[in-house]
């Protein structure tokens, strides 16, 4: 199992170093199968210490907040990403891996968009707080299961098992 940026994983898959890749980027190269997998929701969160905007935030107010930029918003909604981060002079950090954002947000440093699935425990325990978006919303974030059709290790039964498991866990 390799955790890395989608571009790196897709390169490794294409080079035969990975058998299956899960990516938020669709990959439609010849010889590859790209199956829609899990749809995720991007939400705005902050640490429990930040009590401003309890009732939600507009896009104009959001642009003035200290933000941590993570690339998932750019993948799911490039226009919204540009509207928020293209005008924001208060970007504290830019990160390309979502799991690195969570500890920074838990510490109370700024606000950031994250995949809901990644922070469900922190939301339930009160370590993070979701901030409602007023007058705008994020687009869903689609992930994909990708493999080379010529890879004999990836049997249709394995792919079906993965998809069935995800469905049973209400991930699809």
Secondary structure, 3 states (H helix, E strand, C coil): CCCCCHHHHHHHHHCCCCCEEEECCCCCCCCEEEEEEEEECEEEEEECCCCCCCCCEEHHHHHHCCEEEECHHHHHCHHHHHHHHCCCCCEEEEECCHHHHHHHHHCCCCEEEEEHHHHHHHHHHCCEEEECEECCCCCCEEEEEEEECCCCCCCHHHHHHHHHHHHHCCCC
